[in-house]
């Protein structure tokens, strides 16, 4: 159904070309200033993205990680709603466009099965995409990066300047994404944006935040507002009820492996060829929409890295009915054991599907 292009390779190449001619010290200095800005060590009101060099450094510093995190969240949504192929996509606060590149990686040019009301792409047409952001330099660079893509959806993206979290509602779209934005907004603006995203989404909303305790708190807050607006959670949660994680004791987050090119390592520092981007997210759909996606949550989600031991695998799960629990899958479980050895943090888990026999349940919360 989907025909994703090699979007990740395209993006890496575009970012490499972006910094051609930019002195490494200038790029590194811009990155350091950006890090200080986002950590709150510069005066309020100081422009963060001052010029093209700043935006280029920001894109090299953050786009690969944001792309992988959002790709993972959209991929989880696509797995649980196989009928969803959005014809229209609104990315709110998208900056240089990492989320629209992620959508192209998951659904290709799309537009074949998401429904819509006739205002977006039709069957066989490329997805209609809009990025809304308040930073004109970021939008200009995003436009430049997308223009050279092999994806028609990316090339045709509209890059629109506008305020986030204030003013009138958002334009309706099959898919609305809000990634790494809520942390930049005051509480009232966060609430307004989430409510507007829920109202604008014909099919689905995906919200992604950093995988920190504060990021998780913002995601849980947004999740509650989406459910209150009538949407149904498909991922990562196996239900739309109360999150079983005890506030203040832990937080739900996942990790996306990010390949780091030599240029990326030069700009960000460090020597490893990869890093893990920690993120929290929620993906919710509008139930009962005419022609909408037929999706269901997973029976359980793996919420920590599986522990592989001799002859057994320990899976820490969030489940629909039992909350957080640990399941031990041993060799005698046959296909389920083989599936558990291949499973990863963030994957869904279905004992019936993965061999027809569940593992042994350990009572209580997962042990650290």
Secondary structure, 3 states (H helix, E strand, C coil): CCCCCCHHHHHHHHHHHHCCCCCHHHHHHHHHHHHHHHCCCCCCCCCCCCCHHHHHHHHHHHHHHHHHHHHHHHHHHHHHCCCCCCCEEEEECCCCCHHHHHHHHHHCCCCCCCCCCCCCCCCCCCCEEEEEECCHHHHHHHHHHHHCCCCHHHHCCEEEECCCCCCCCCCCEEEEEEECCHHHCCHHHHHHHHHHHHHHEEEEEEEEEECCHHHHHHHHHHHHHHHHCCEEEEECCCCCCCCCCCCCCCCCCEEEEEECCHHHHHHHCCCCCEEEEEEEEEEEEECCCCCCCCCCCCCEEECCCCEEECCEEEEEEEECCCEEEEEEEEHHHCHHHHHHHHCCCCCEECCCCCCCCCCEEECCCCCC
